[in-house]
């Protein structure tokens, strides 16, 4: 439609001209199609104006005002019989008897539990038992490095199994996939639809002047997604091998990606909003792909050793 910008037109023409004139027209047309379909002009109706300079993702340029802190969230997808993980044990005779009666043959015996103290908490029991296979969790709790949040859920109103929960609840109960999503968002009333609980935490920290960022593994990015206003940077890391773009390239290795980055480079002041958005998102995606390849190479190089991972502040400050 004649909307291909001057710089991008020159990139396409300069790439295929000799090839086309030399007789390999099919290859030249194929490369031109690949370049054009990756351009901002192809994905927007405005006029994209580019300077031909690749975008550089630099992150924060000013030094942070606060010390580094991190939240690590592990989502154990699937079912978990939490009544066999944390069990009322002492200091609450009624609760213990209720547990034993309701669980019946599935109750945990004292010999299968590791005792922890809840003295001083608002819980009805002063003592609980942790499943014996979770000694690491028990030890973390004993050293104030972990806590248990009991009786927490995503009901929009108090309900029991005798109520018409399908009508009364806005949350789809008794389905693992829905409950997993509810854990990611923790927003049963959908007051901040489309965001995750960790993303909203980042929004609050951003308002307080913190430098914020997040990493999500595989498809768990909803958890770290905040509101569009703050646009907290978040990266998705795959547990598998990186996807190879341009696997069967018509050009020498890396050339196609380099040209695509140029065609989606820094926009001029009168650049199309839609074109700028496309190029910005594409640049971030290609950056993540490059970083994923570097991580994959490091993990497979034989030089990466988790034994060297710092476990304390002293380890971080060690030479």
Secondary structure, 3 states (H helix, E strand, C coil): CCCCCHHHHHHHHHHHHHHHHCCCHHHHHHHHHHHHHCCCCCCCCCCCCECCCCCCCCCCCCCCCCCCCCCCCCCCCCCCCHHHCEEEEECCHHHHHHHHHHHHHHCCCHHHEEEEECCCCCCCCCEEEEEHHHHHHHHHHHCCCCCCCCCCCCCCCCCCCCCCHHHHCCCCCCCHHHHHHHHHHCCCCCCCCCCCHHHHHHHHHHHCCCCCEEEEECCCHHHHCCCCCCCCEEEEECCCCCCCCCCCCCCCCCHHHHHHHHHCCCECCCCCHHHHHHHHHHHHHHHHHHHHHHHHHHHCCCCCCHHHCCCCHHHHHCC
